[in-house]
């Protein structure tokens, strides 16, 4: 029973993540998402990149992250978004600064929707 609950929770989080991606792309003219399914794929891919590649990048860039008081993490997020745009057909970002804005606004919308893809969320 708990596995089914966890599975449905992940599916709901992916759907909410896809909605957040679509809302963010609607707000930013430099970002385009083809359809809802692409938005869900992007949400899943960004979560996967945040789980796998982001910790390695953070570890490799500790000195510059400390010097910039953590602001370099925004650059890492933007680079992961650009990587996702390179991988997923139907998702395009017009440049680095659009990726920065996309990451910041997506994080805000995800927090408003309660999305916790790629993070440690307590399970009931």
Backbone torsions as a table, in degrees:
resi	resn	phi	psi	omega
1	UNK	NA	-39.1	-178.4
2	UNK	-68.0	-36.4	178.5
3	UNK	-65.1	-39.4	178.5
4	UNK	-65.4	-39.5	178.0
5	UNK	-64.5	-42.3	178.0
6	UNK	-64.2	-40.7	179.5
7	UNK	-63.0	-45.4	178.6
8	UNK	-65.2	-35.3	177.3
9	UNK	-63.6	-41.2	177.9
10	UNK	-65.6	-42.2	179.4
11	UNK	-62.4	-43.6	178.9
12	UNK	-63.0	-42.2	178.9
13	UNK	-63.0	-38.9	177.4
14	UNK	-65.3	-41.9	178.7
15	UNK	-64.5	-45.0	177.4
16	UNK	-64.0	-37.2	175.9
17	UNK	-63.4	-40.3	176.4
18	UNK	-64.1	-39.7	176.8
19	UNK	-63.9	-41.6	178.9
20	UNK	-63.0	-40.2	177.7
21	UNK	-63.2	-43.5	179.4
22	UNK	-64.8	-42.3	178.5
23	UNK	-61.7	-45.1	-179.1
24	UNK	-63.8	-41.7	179.5
25	UNK	-68.4	-29.0	177.0
26	UNK	-69.1	-35.0	-178.1
27	UNK	-77.3	-25.9	-174.9
28	UNK	-110.7	119.3	-179.5
29	UNK	-70.2	-17.5	-179.2
30	UNK	-87.8	3.1	-178.9
31	UNK	-127.9	134.6	177.3
32	UNK	-133.5	139.6	176.8
33	UNK	-124.8	130.2	-174.1
34	UNK	-64.6	-50.4	-177.4
35	UNK	-156.7	-177.9	-176.4
36	UNK	-64.8	-41.5	179.7
37	UNK	-60.8	-39.8	175.7
38	UNK	-62.7	-39.2	177.3
39	UNK	-61.6	-40.2	178.2
40	UNK	-67.5	-41.0	177.6
41	UNK	-62.5	-41.7	178.6
42	UNK	-63.0	-44.5	178.9
43	UNK	-60.0	-42.9	179.8
44	UNK	-67.1	-41.5	-179.1
45	UNK	-67.5	-42.2	178.1
46	UNK	-63.3	-39.3	176.3
47	UNK	-62.8	-43.1	178.8
48	UNK	-64.3	-42.1	177.4
49	UNK	-65.3	-37.2	178.6
50	UNK	-66.8	-30.3	-179.5
51	UNK	-80.9	-36.9	-171.9
52	UNK	-98.6	-56.8	-171.0
53	UNK	-86.9	-36.1	-175.6
54	UNK	-58.6	-43.9	178.7
55	UNK	-61.7	-34.8	177.8
56	UNK	-66.5	-44.6	178.7
57	UNK	-63.4	-39.3	178.5
58	UNK	-63.7	-43.3	179.5
59	UNK	-62.7	-40.9	-178.8
60	UNK	-71.9	-22.8	-175.6
61	UNK	-112.3	24.3	-179.8
62	UNK	-54.3	-47.1	-177.9
63	UNK	-59.1	-46.9	-178.6
64	UNK	-70.4	-30.8	176.9
65	UNK	-66.6	-40.3	178.5
66	UNK	-66.5	-44.8	-178.7
67	UNK	-62.1	-37.8	-178.6
68	UNK	-90.4	10.8	179.8
69	UNK	56.4	36.3	176.3
70	UNK	91.2	-8.4	-177.8
71	UNK	-67.1	-20.9	178.3
72	UNK	-66.1	-19.0	176.3
73	UNK	-62.9	-28.7	175.8
74	UNK	-65.8	-38.2	177.0
75	UNK	-64.8	-41.7	178.0
76	UNK	-62.0	-43.4	177.1
77	UNK	-60.2	-43.2	179.9
78	UNK	-62.9	-41.0	178.8
79	UNK	-64.8	-37.8	177.3
80	UNK	-67.7	-35.5	176.6
81	UNK	-67.3	-40.8	176.4
82	UNK	-64.5	-36.2	175.8
83	UNK	-64.7	-41.8	177.3
84	UNK	-63.0	-38.7	178.4
85	UNK	-66.5	-32.5	177.6
86	UNK	-70.3	-35.4	-175.7
87	UNK	-80.8	-43.2	-171.5
88	UNK	-91.9	120.5	174.2
89	UNK	-74.8	133.6	-178.1
90	UNK	100.6	0.6	177.3
91	UNK	-127.8	120.6	180.0
92	UNK	-134.2	143.3	177.2
93	UNK	-126.0	127.9	-172.4
94	UNK	-75.0	-7.2	179.1
95	UNK	170.0	178.6	-176.7
96	UNK	-60.9	-44.6	-176.1
97	UNK	-69.2	-32.1	173.9
98	UNK	-67.2	-35.6	176.8
99	UNK	-66.0	-38.7	177.0
100	UNK	-62.3	-49.5	179.1
101	UNK	-62.1	-41.8	178.6
102	UNK	-59.2	-45.9	179.9
103	UNK	-63.3	-42.2	-179.7
104	UNK	-67.0	-46.4	-178.3
105	UNK	-70.7	-38.1	177.7
106	UNK	-62.7	-41.0	176.8
107	UNK	-61.9	-40.3	178.0
108	UNK	-65.1	-47.1	-179.3
109	UNK	-66.0	-40.5	177.2
110	UNK	-60.3	-39.8	179.5
111	UNK	-68.9	-35.2	176.9
112	UNK	-67.5	-35.7	179.7
113	UNK	-85.0	-11.0	-179.1
114	UNK	79.8	25.6	-179.1
115	UNK	-81.2	135.2	180.0
116	UNK	-130.4	43.2	178.6
117	UNK	-67.0	132.2	176.9
118	UNK	79.3	3.8	-179.2
119	UNK	-113.8	-179.8	177.0
120	UNK	-95.6	106.2	178.8
121	UNK	-112.8	140.4	179.4
122	UNK	-70.3	138.0	178.4
123	UNK	-104.6	146.1	-177.0
124	UNK	-92.4	NA	NA
